Amino acid sequence: MNALNWFILFVISAMLGSFAASILDNIMQSIWIPRICGGLVAALVGFCLYLYFTNEK
C-alpha cells in the first residue's frame, strides 16, 4: 500500500466520521454519544478501506 492510498484512507474515513458526528449532534442532546459514534464510523470506514486497498490486485 503506497502513501496515496494511506492518505485517501485517512481523509475519507475522517470525513465520514465527522459527517456522522455532525448529523448525530443535531439529533442528540449529549455531545459524547455523537462523538463516539463518529469515531466508530471513522474506524469502520478506515478498516473497510484498508481491506479494500490491501486485497486489490
N, C-alpha and C positions, 0 to 999 in steps of 0.2 A: 504494500500500500504506500503510495507516494504522498508527498506533502500536500498536494492539491486535494486529494481525497480526504485527508485528515481535516483540512480547512473547511471543505464542503460539509463534512460530517458535523463539525462543531457549530458552524453557522446555522445550518438547517435545524439541528436539534435545539440550539439556543432560541432561535426564532419561534419554533413551535411550542417550546416550553413557556416562553414569555407570552405568546398568544393565549395559551390555555390559562395561564395565571391571570391575565387581564380579563378574560371572559368570566372566569370564576370569581374574580374580585368584585365584579359588578353584581353578581348573584348573591354571594355570601357576605355576611357581616364581619366575620372573623378574617384577619389578614393571613393567619398562619396556614389555614387549610388550603386556600388557593396557591400559596407559595409551595407547599409540599406537593400538591397535585401538579403544579407546573414543573417542579423538579423531577417528579416521576415521569411525566410526559417527555421531558428532555432526555432522561436516561433511557426510556424505552425506544424513542426515535433514534438516539445515538447507537443503541445496541443493534437495532434492526439495520441501520445503515452500515454499521461495522460488519455485520454478517453479509450484507449485500456486496460490499466492496471487497471483502476477503474471499468470497466464493465466486466472484466474477472472473471468467476465464476467456 
